[in-house]
Amino acid sequence: MAVLSVPSLKNTGRRGTRKGTMGARRRQDRQPVAWWPLLRKLSITLARALILGLVLAMLLASLSWAIRRPMFELRRVMVTGNLQQVDRELLVKRVKNMHGNFFTLNLGDAAQELKTIPWVRMASFRRLWPDGVEVMVEEQQPMARWGGDGLVNRQGELFEGETTQVLPQLYGPEGGQARMLTELEQFEQELAPIGERVDSLELSERGSWTIHLASGFSLLLGRTEVHQRLSRFVSVWTQVFGGNSPHGGWADLRYPKGFALHPEGGGGGVS
């Protein structure tokens, strides 16, 4: 007797379902990418950027046009500062001839240009709406002469200028003016009790100090303990010279406990 095998309907259905699912996935994978929405978004973004760029360009062009109007040209120049040597009219003329107006004038460059004027140490600017600037000027304050025709200001800086002021003369190594000015001021204080002042001050390359007084008398201080030596000599000044200041000669103060006196036209000795 022959037996026939009938396939299970349950299993057949599952296989059919799996094949159908795989086929659907393959069809989905094969679907073309939708480029149009992406292109549309990109076009909108580019259009917005272009419009924004045009607006900014128009604003910048309008601003550039506006700040160059005649109403902003520099007509008012106010100069402030205690000026004795610097000509205010010269400063005003120099500023008005500078390139730029209320908006476009480069204040840093303008300040540097004014510093090239003799006796101008520092300059700064402040804008005055809508057509002016205020110029604050610090003038050089000479405290001593340096070398041939140089001057030393209060900050110990070297500058060029001409003055009729009676100023002490400094002679020393190049670049040593600041140090010498500091020592000069202290020497002047130490000489004040005897009514003497420094006519010139020398500093040798080896660091030795020499003071030439306005009376014509000179003091050799050496390199060390210069202020102690000067103070010691000042304390006996009246005993040595009485009420009269010497008009020449010199004193060597480099001795540990005394000094050698060399009066003008006479011999010397150690006290």
C-alpha positions in Angstrom: 0.0 0.0 0.0 1.5 3.4 -1.1 1.7 6.3 1.4 1.7 9.9 0.0 3.4 12.8 2.0 1.4 16.0 2.0 3.4 19.2 2.8 2.3 21.1 5.9 0.3 24.2 5.1 1.6 25.9 8.3 5.3 25.7 7.2 4.5 26.7 3.7 2.8 29.9 4.9 5.9 30.9 7.0 8.2 30.5 4.1 6.0 32.5 1.9 5.8 35.3 4.5 9.6 35.4 4.8 10.1 35.6 1.1 7.6 38.3 0.8 9.2 40.3 3.6 12.7 40.0 2.1 11.4 41.1 -1.3 9.7 44.2 0.2 13.0 45.1 2.0 14.9 44.7 -1.3 12.4 47.0 -3.1 12.7 49.6 -0.3 16.5 49.5 -0.5 16.3 50.0 -4.3 14.1 53.1 -4.0 15.9 56.3 -5.4 17.1 59.0 -3.0 14.8 62.1 -3.0 17.2 64.9 -4.0 14.7 67.6 -4.6 13.9 68.5 -0.9 17.7 68.8 -0.2 18.2 71.0 -3.2 15.3 73.1 -2.2 16.6 73.7 1.3 20.1 74.5 0.0 18.6 77.0 -2.5 16.6 78.7 0.2 19.7 78.9 2.5 21.9 80.4 -0.3 19.2 82.9 -1.2 18.9 84.0 2.4 22.7 84.3 2.7 22.9 86.3 -0.5 20.1 88.7 0.6 21.8 89.2 4.0 25.2 89.9 2.2 23.5 92.5 0.0 21.9 94.1 3.0 25.2 94.3 4.9 27.0 95.6 1.8 24.4 98.4 1.4 24.6 99.3 5.1 28.4 99.5 5.0 28.3 101.6 1.8 25.8 103.9 3.4 27.9 104.1 6.6 31.0 104.8 4.6 29.2 107.6 2.7 27.8 109.1 5.9 31.0 109.3 7.9 32.7 111.2 5.1 30.2 114.0 5.0 31.6 117.5 5.4 29.8 117.9 8.7 32.4 115.6 10.3 35.5 117.4 9.0 37.7 118.6 11.9 37.0 122.3 12.6 37.5 122.4 16.3 40.9 121.6 17.9 41.2 122.2 21.6 44.7 122.1 23.1 45.1 121.6 26.8 48.2 121.5 29.0 50.7 123.8 30.7 52.7 124.9 27.7 55.6 127.3 27.9 57.8 126.2 25.0 55.3 124.7 22.6 53.3 126.9 20.3 49.6 126.1 20.6 48.8 127.5 17.1 51.4 125.2 15.6 49.7 122.2 17.3 46.2 123.3 16.0 47.6 123.7 12.5 49.3 120.4 12.5 46.2 118.5 13.7 44.0 120.2 11.1 46.4 119.1 8.3 46.2 115.5 9.4 44.4 113.0 7.2 41.0 112.0 8.5 37.9 113.5 10.1 36.0 113.0 13.4 35.5 109.3 12.6 38.5 108.3 10.5 41.4 110.2 12.2 43.8 107.6 13.7 44.3 109.0 17.2 47.3 106.8 17.9 49.2 107.9 14.8 48.2 111.5 15.4 49.7 111.4 18.9 52.9 109.9 17.6 53.1 112.6 14.9 52.8 115.4 17.5 55.6 113.9 19.5 58.0 114.9 16.7 57.4 118.5 17.6 60.2 119.9 19.8 59.4 120.1 23.5 56.3 117.8 23.2 56.9 114.8 25.4 53.4 113.1 25.3 50.2 113.8 23.5 46.7 112.1 23.7 43.5 112.8 21.8 39.8 112.8 22.7 37.0 113.1 20.1 34.5 116.0 20.4 31.2 115.4 18.7 30.7 116.0 15.8 33.6 117.9 14.3 36.4 118.4 16.9 39.1 116.8 19.0 40.7 117.7 22.3 44.5 117.4 22.4 46.2 116.9 25.8 49.9 117.8 25.6 52.6 117.2 28.2 55.5 119.5 27.7 59.1 118.5 28.4 60.4 119.8 31.7 64.2 120.2 31.5 66.1 119.4 34.7 69.7 119.4 33.4 71.9 119.8 30.3 73.6 116.8 28.8 76.8 116.8 26.8 76.8 119.5 24.1 73.2 120.5 23.3 71.1 117.8 24.8 68.6 118.2 27.7 67.4 115.8 30.4 63.7 115.9 31.4 62.2 115.2 34.8 61.8 111.5 33.9 65.5 111.2 33.1 64.9 111.0 29.4 67.2 112.7 26.9 65.7 115.2 24.4 66.7 118.0 22.1 65.8 121.6 22.7 66.9 125.1 23.3 66.4 127.0 26.6 67.8 130.0 28.4 67.2 128.4 31.8 70.1 128.1 34.2 70.5 124.3 34.5 73.3 122.1 35.9 75.4 120.3 33.3 75.8 116.5 33.3 78.8 114.7 31.8 78.8 110.9 31.9 78.6 107.6 30.0 76.0 107.3 27.3 72.6 106.2 28.7 73.5 107.2 32.2 71.5 110.4 32.3 68.6 108.9 34.4 71.0 107.7 37.1 72.9 111.0 37.1 69.7 113.0 37.5 68.8 111.0 40.5 72.2 111.6 42.2 72.1 115.2 41.2 68.8 115.8 43.0 70.2 114.2 46.2 73.5 116.2 45.9 71.5 119.4 45.6 69.6 118.6 48.8 72.8 117.8 50.7 74.4 121.1 49.6 71.3 123.3 50.4 72.3 123.9 54.1 75.5 125.8 52.9 73.8 127.7 50.1 75.7 125.9 47.3 74.3 124.4 44.2 75.7 122.1 41.5 77.0 123.8 38.4 78.1 120.6 36.7 78.3 116.9 37.6 80.7 114.4 36.2 80.6 110.6 36.2 83.7 108.8 34.8 83.6 105.5 32.9 85.0 103.9 36.1 82.1 105.3 38.2 83.9 108.1 40.0 81.8 111.3 40.8 83.0 114.9 40.7 80.9 117.9 41.7 81.7 121.4 40.3 79.9 124.0 42.4 78.5 127.3 41.0 81.0 129.2 43.2 83.9 127.6 41.2 84.9 125.0 43.9 85.1 121.3 43.0 84.5 118.2 45.1 86.1 114.8 44.3 83.8 112.1 45.8 85.2 108.9 44.3 83.2 105.8 43.6 81.8 104.7 47.0 80.1 106.3 50.0 79.7 109.5 48.0 76.8 110.8 49.9 78.4 110.1 53.3 81.6 111.9 52.2 79.7 114.9 50.9 77.6 115.1 54.1 80.7 115.0 56.2 82.3 117.8 54.3 79.2 119.9 54.4 79.2 119.6 58.2 82.6 121.3 58.5 82.1 123.7 55.6 81.6 126.8 57.8 84.6 125.9 59.9 86.8 125.6 56.8 85.6 128.6 54.8 83.8 130.7 57.4 81.0 132.8 55.9 82.6 133.1 52.5 82.3 130.6 49.7 85.5 129.6 47.9 85.7 130.9 44.3 88.2 128.2 43.1 90.2 125.2 44.1 89.0 121.7 45.0 88.7 119.2 47.8 89.5 115.5 47.6 86.9 113.7 49.8 88.1 110.2 49.1 90.0 109.9 52.4 88.4 107.5 55.0 88.3 110.1 57.9 89.0 113.4 56.3 89.7 115.3 53.1 92.5 117.1 51.2 91.9 120.7 50.6 93.5 122.4 47.5 92.6 126.1 47.5 93.0 128.1 44.4 96.6 129.3 44.0 97.7 127.6 47.2 98.9 124.3 48.6 96.8 121.5 50.0 96.5 119.5 53.1 94.5 116.8 54.8 92.2 117.7 57.7 
